[in-house]
Amino acid sequence: MVKEAKKVEFDTTLEEGGKAFSLRDLLDGNVLTRQTVIRQSRFILLLVLVAFLSIANRNHAEKTVIRLSRLQSDVKELRAQSITISSDLVRMSRQSEVVRLVDRYELGLKENLEPPKKLIDTGE
């Protein structure tokens, strides 16, 4: 039995000189001058652009999260301050507290001990 040799066709665009990519070619920069890399330069630039956009988007998202966290802590602080001011205002508007403040500042006002009277218009 005789074995026939198979004919294998190679794509010559990948060989370009008979050697494959090596680490030395990569470090020397010779890889960038090969025809396959030059043909793929638009795709490589697209990948670089997508990488930059991805990095910029992540940076923007992190800044937004930090700002959101800061604003949430400010809202908590302002809410606590609002509750404190509201309770102070309620305390100061009590009748006994108003009487005490009038006496303290000697305003010369007296407390009305009579209940308010309702006025009725008779239409005359």
MARBA-3410 file (N, C-alpha, C, O; in Angstrom, 1 decimal):
124
0.8,-1.2,0.0,0.0,0.0,0.0,0.9,1.2,0.0,1.9,1.4,0.7 ~ 0.5,2.1,-0.8,1.2,3.4,-0.9,0.4,4.5,-0.4,-0.8,4.7,-0.8 ~ 0.9,5.2,0.5,0.2,6.4,1.1,0.4,7.6,0.2,1.6,7.9,-0.2 ~ -0.6,8.3,-0.1,-0.5,9.5,-0.8,-0.3,10.7,0.1,-0.9,10.7,1.2 ~ 0.5,11.5,-0.3,0.8,12.7,0.5,-0.4,13.7,0.3,-0.8,14.0,-0.9
-0.9,14.2,1.3,-1.9,15.2,1.2,-1.4,16.5,0.8,-0.4,17.0,1.3 ~ -2.1,17.2,0.0,-1.7,18.5,-0.4,-2.4,19.5,0.6,-3.6,19.5,0.7 ~ -1.6,20.3,1.2,-2.1,21.2,2.2,-1.8,22.6,1.6,-0.6,22.9,1.4 ~ -2.8,23.4,1.5,-2.5,24.8,1.1,-2.5,25.7,2.3,-3.2,25.6,3.3 ~ -1.5,26.6,2.3,-1.3,27.5,3.5,-1.7,28.9,3.0,-1.5,29.3,1.9
-2.2,29.6,3.9,-2.5,31.0,3.7,-1.2,31.8,3.8,-0.7,31.9,4.9 ~ -0.8,32.3,2.8,0.5,33.0,2.8,0.5,34.3,3.5,1.5,34.9,3.8 ~ -0.7,34.9,3.7,-0.8,36.2,4.4,-0.4,36.0,5.9,0.0,37.0,6.5 ~ -0.5,34.8,6.4,-0.2,34.6,7.8,1.3,34.3,8.0,1.8,34.5,9.1 ~ 2.0,33.9,7.0,3.4,33.5,7.2,4.4,34.6,6.9,5.3,34.7,7.7
4.2,35.4,5.9,5.0,36.6,5.7,6.5,36.5,6.0,7.0,37.5,6.5 ~ 7.1,35.6,5.8,8.5,35.5,6.1,8.9,34.2,6.8,10.0,33.9,7.1 ~ 7.9,33.4,7.0,8.1,32.1,7.5,8.2,32.0,9.0,8.5,30.9,9.5 ~ 8.1,33.0,9.8,8.2,32.8,11.2,7.0,33.4,11.9,6.3,34.3,11.4 ~ 6.6,32.9,13.1,5.5,33.3,13.8,5.8,34.4,14.8,7.0,34.8,14.9
4.8,34.9,15.5,5.1,35.9,16.5,5.9,35.3,17.6,5.6,34.2,18.1 ~ 6.9,36.1,18.1,7.7,35.6,19.2,7.7,36.8,20.2,7.4,37.9,19.9 ~ 8.2,36.5,21.4,8.3,37.5,22.4,9.3,38.5,22.1,9.2,39.7,22.4 ~ 10.4,38.1,21.4,11.4,39.0,21.0,10.9,40.0,20.0,11.2,41.2,20.1 ~ 10.1,39.5,19.0,9.5,40.4,18.0,8.6,41.4,18.7,8.5,42.6,18.3
7.9,40.9,19.7,6.9,41.8,20.4,7.7,42.9,21.2,7.3,44.1,21.1 ~ 8.8,42.5,21.8,9.5,43.5,22.6,10.3,44.5,21.7,10.4,45.7,22.0 ~ 10.8,44.0,20.5,11.5,44.9,19.6,10.6,45.8,18.9,11.0,46.9,18.4 ~ 9.3,45.5,18.7,8.4,46.3,18.0,8.2,45.8,16.6,7.5,46.5,15.8 ~ 8.9,44.8,16.2,8.8,44.3,14.8,7.4,43.7,14.5,7.0,43.6,13.4
6.6,43.4,15.5,5.3,42.8,15.3,4.4,43.9,14.7,3.5,43.6,13.9 ~ 4.6,45.1,15.1,3.8,46.2,14.6,4.0,46.5,13.1,3.1,47.2,12.5 ~ 5.1,46.1,12.5,5.3,46.3,11.1,4.8,45.2,10.2,4.9,45.3,9.0 ~ 4.3,44.2,10.8,3.8,43.1,10.0,2.5,43.4,9.3,1.8,44.3,9.8 ~ 2.3,42.8,8.2,1.1,43.2,7.3,-0.2,42.8,8.0,-1.1,43.6,7.9
-0.2,41.7,8.8,-1.5,41.4,9.4,-1.9,42.4,10.5,-3.0,42.7,10.7 ~ -0.9,42.9,11.2,-1.1,43.8,12.3,-1.6,45.2,11.6,-2.5,45.9,12.2 ~ -0.9,45.5,10.5,-1.3,46.8,9.9,-2.7,46.7,9.4,-3.4,47.7,9.4 ~ -3.1,45.6,8.8,-4.5,45.4,8.3,-5.5,45.5,9.5,-6.6,45.9,9.3 ~ -5.1,45.0,10.6,-6.0,45.0,11.8,-5.9,46.3,12.6,-6.5,46.3,13.7
-5.3,47.3,12.1,-5.0,48.5,13.0,-6.3,49.2,13.3,-6.5,49.7,14.4 ~ -7.3,49.2,12.4,-8.6,49.9,12.7,-9.3,49.1,13.8,-9.9,49.7,14.7 ~ -9.2,47.8,13.8,-9.9,47.0,14.9,-9.2,47.2,16.2,-9.8,47.4,17.2 ~ -7.8,47.3,16.2,-7.1,47.5,17.4,-7.4,48.9,17.9,-7.6,49.1,19.1 ~ -7.5,49.9,17.1,-7.9,51.3,17.5,-9.3,51.3,18.1,-9.5,52.0,19.1
-10.2,50.5,17.5,-11.5,50.4,18.1,-11.5,49.8,19.5,-12.2,50.3,20.4 ~ -10.7,48.7,19.7,-10.6,48.1,21.0,-10.0,49.1,22.0,-10.4,49.1,23.2 ~ -9.0,49.9,21.6,-8.4,50.9,22.5,-9.4,51.9,22.9,-9.5,52.3,24.0 ~ -10.2,52.4,21.9,-11.3,53.4,22.2,-12.3,52.8,23.1,-12.7,53.5,24.1 ~ -12.7,51.6,22.9,-13.7,51.0,23.8,-13.1,50.8,25.2,-13.8,51.0,26.2
-11.8,50.5,25.3,-11.2,50.4,26.6,-11.2,51.7,27.3,-11.5,51.8,28.5 ~ -10.8,52.8,26.6,-10.8,54.1,27.2,-12.2,54.5,27.7,-12.4,55.1,28.8 ~ -13.2,54.3,26.8,-14.6,54.6,27.2,-15.1,53.8,28.4,-15.8,54.4,29.3 ~ -14.7,52.6,28.5,-15.0,51.7,29.7,-14.4,52.3,30.9,-15.0,52.3,32.0 ~ -13.1,52.7,30.9,-12.4,53.2,32.0,-13.1,54.6,32.4,-13.3,54.8,33.6
-13.4,55.4,31.5,-14.0,56.7,31.8,-15.4,56.5,32.4,-15.8,57.2,33.3 ~ -16.2,55.5,31.9,-17.5,55.2,32.4,-17.4,54.8,33.9,-18.2,55.2,34.7 ~ -16.5,53.9,34.1,-16.3,53.4,35.5,-15.9,54.5,36.4,-16.4,54.6,37.6 ~ -15.0,55.4,36.0,-14.5,56.5,36.8,-15.7,57.4,37.1,-15.9,57.9,38.2 ~ -16.5,57.7,36.1,-17.7,58.6,36.3,-18.7,57.9,37.3,-19.3,58.6,38.1
-18.9,56.6,37.1,-19.8,55.9,38.0,-19.3,55.9,39.5,-20.1,56.1,40.4 ~ -18.0,55.8,39.7,-17.5,55.8,41.0,-17.6,57.2,41.6,-18.0,57.3,42.8 ~ -17.4,58.2,40.8,-17.6,59.6,41.3,-19.0,59.9,41.7,-19.3,60.5,42.7 ~ -19.9,59.3,40.9,-21.4,59.5,41.2,-21.8,58.8,42.5,-22.5,59.3,43.2 ~ -21.2,57.6,42.7,-21.6,56.9,43.9,-21.0,57.6,45.1,-21.7,57.7,46.2
-19.8,58.1,45.0,-19.2,58.9,46.1,-20.0,60.1,46.4,-20.3,60.4,47.6 ~ -20.5,60.8,45.4,-21.3,62.0,45.6,-22.6,61.7,46.2,-23.1,62.4,47.0 ~ -23.2,60.6,45.7,-24.5,60.1,46.3,-24.4,59.8,47.8,-25.3,60.1,48.5 ~ -23.3,59.1,48.1,-23.1,58.8,49.5,-22.9,60.0,50.4,-23.5,60.1,51.5 ~ -22.2,61.0,49.9,-22.0,62.3,50.6,-23.3,63.0,50.8,-23.6,63.5,51.8
-24.1,63.0,49.7,-25.4,63.7,49.8,-26.4,63.0,50.7,-27.2,63.7,51.4 ~ -26.3,61.7,50.8,-27.2,60.9,51.7,-26.8,61.2,53.2,-27.7,61.4,54.0 ~ -25.5,61.3,53.4,-25.1,61.7,54.8,-25.5,63.1,55.1,-25.9,63.4,56.3 ~ -25.4,64.0,54.1,-25.9,65.4,54.4,-27.4,65.5,54.6,-27.8,66.2,55.5 ~ -28.2,64.7,53.9,-29.6,64.6,54.2,-29.9,64.1,55.6,-30.8,64.6,56.2
-29.2,63.1,56.0,-29.4,62.6,57.4,-29.1,63.6,58.4,-29.9,63.8,59.4 ~ -28.0,64.4,58.2,-27.6,65.4,59.1,-28.6,66.5,59.2,-29.0,67.0,60.2 ~ -29.1,66.9,58.0,-30.1,68.0,57.9,-31.4,67.6,58.5,-32.1,68.4,59.1 ~ -31.8,66.3,58.3,-33.1,65.9,58.9,-33.0,65.9,60.4,-34.0,66.3,61.0 ~ -31.9,65.5,61.0,-31.7,65.5,62.4,-31.7,67.0,62.9,-32.3,67.3,63.9
-31.1,67.9,62.2,-31.1,69.3,62.5,-32.5,69.9,62.5,-32.9,70.7,63.3 ~ -33.3,69.5,61.4,-34.7,69.9,61.3,-35.5,69.5,62.5,-36.3,70.2,63.0 ~ -35.4,68.2,62.9,-36.2,67.7,64.0,-35.8,68.4,65.3,-36.7,68.7,66.1 ~ -34.5,68.7,65.5,-34.1,69.4,66.7,-34.7,70.9,66.7,-35.2,71.3,67.7 ~ -34.6,71.6,65.6,-35.2,72.9,65.5,-36.7,72.9,65.7,-37.2,73.8,66.4
-37.3,71.9,65.1,-38.8,71.8,65.2,-39.2,71.6,66.7,-40.2,72.2,67.2 ~ -38.5,70.7,67.4,-38.8,70.5,68.8,-38.5,71.7,69.6,-39.3,71.9,70.6 ~ -37.5,72.4,69.3,-37.2,73.6,70.1,-38.3,74.7,69.9,-38.7,75.4,70.8 ~ -38.7,74.8,68.6,-39.8,75.7,68.3,-41.1,75.4,69.0,-41.8,76.2,69.5 ~ -41.4,74.1,69.1,-42.6,73.6,69.8,-42.5,73.9,71.3,-43.5,74.4,71.9
-41.3,73.7,71.8,-41.1,74.0,73.3,-41.2,75.5,73.6,-41.8,75.9,74.6 ~ -40.7,76.3,72.7,-40.7,77.7,72.9,-42.1,78.4,72.7,-42.3,79.4,73.2 ~ -42.9,77.7,72.0,-44.3,78.3,71.7,-45.3,77.9,72.7,-46.5,78.3,72.6 ~ -44.9,77.1,73.7,-45.9,76.8,74.8,-46.2,78.1,75.6,-45.4,79.0,75.7 ~ -47.4,78.1,76.1,-47.8,79.3,76.9,-46.9,79.5,78.1,-46.6,80.7,78.3
-46.6,78.5,78.8,-45.8,78.7,80.0,-44.4,79.2,79.6,-43.8,80.0,80.4 ~ -43.9,78.8,78.5,-42.5,79.2,78.1,-42.6,80.7,77.6,-41.7,81.5,77.9 ~ -43.7,81.1,77.0,-43.9,82.5,76.5,-44.0,83.4,77.7,-43.4,84.5,77.7 ~ -44.7,83.0,78.7,-44.8,83.8,80.0,-43.5,84.0,80.6,-43.1,85.0,81.0 ~ -42.7,82.9,80.7,-41.4,83.0,81.3,-40.5,83.9,80.5,-39.7,84.7,81.2
-40.5,83.9,79.2,-39.7,84.7,78.4,-40.1,86.2,78.5,-39.2,87.1,78.6 ~ -41.4,86.5,78.6,-41.9,87.8,78.8,-41.4,88.4,80.1,-41.0,89.5,80.2 ~ -41.5,87.6,81.2,-41.0,88.0,82.5,-39.5,88.2,82.5,-39.0,89.2,83.1 ~ -38.8,87.4,81.8,-37.3,87.5,81.8,-36.9,88.8,81.1,-35.9,89.4,81.6 ~ -37.5,89.1,80.0,-37.1,90.3,79.3,-37.8,91.6,79.7,-37.6,92.6,79.1
-38.7,91.5,80.7,-39.4,92.6,81.3,-40.1,93.4,80.2,-39.8,94.6,80.0 ~ -40.9,92.8,79.4,-41.6,93.5,78.3,-42.9,94.2,78.8,-43.4,95.0,78.1 ~ -43.3,94.0,80.0,-44.5,94.7,80.6,-45.8,94.1,80.1,-46.8,94.8,80.2 ~ -45.8,92.9,79.6,-47.0,92.3,79.1,-47.6,91.5,80.3,-46.9,90.9,81.1 ~ -48.9,91.4,80.3,-49.6,90.6,81.3,-50.4,89.5,80.6,-50.8,89.6,79.4
-50.5,88.4,81.3,-51.3,87.2,80.7,-52.8,87.5,80.9,-53.2,87.9,81.9 ~ -53.5,87.2,79.8,-54.9,87.4,79.8,-55.5,86.2,80.5,-55.4,85.1,80.0 ~ -56.3,86.4,81.6,-56.8,85.2,82.3,-58.3,85.0,81.9,-58.9,84.0,82.2 ~ -58.9,85.9,81.1,-60.3,85.7,80.6,-60.2,85.0,79.3,-59.3,85.2,78.5 ~ -61.2,84.1,79.1,-61.2,83.4,77.8,-61.7,84.3,76.7,-62.3,85.3,77.0
-61.3,84.0,75.5,-61.7,84.9,74.4,-63.2,85.0,74.2,-63.9,84.0,74.5 ~ -63.7,86.1,73.8,-65.2,86.3,73.6,-65.4,86.3,72.1,-64.6,86.8,71.3 ~ -66.6,85.7,71.7,-67.0,85.7,70.3,-67.9,86.9,70.0,-68.8,87.1,70.7 ~ -67.5,87.6,68.9,-68.3,88.7,68.5,-69.3,88.3,67.5,-69.0,87.6,66.5 ~ -70.5,88.8,67.6,-71.6,88.4,66.7,-72.0,89.7,66.0,-72.3,90.7,66.7
-72.1,89.7,64.7,-72.5,90.8,63.9,-74.0,90.7,63.7,-74.5,89.7,63.2 ~ -74.8,91.7,64.2,-76.2,91.7,64.1,-76.7,92.2,62.8,-77.9,92.1,62.5 ~ -75.9,92.7,62.0,-76.3,93.2,60.7,-76.8,94.6,60.7,-77.3,95.0,59.6 ~ -76.8,95.3,61.7,-77.4,96.7,61.8,-76.4,97.7,61.4,-76.7,98.9,61.4
END
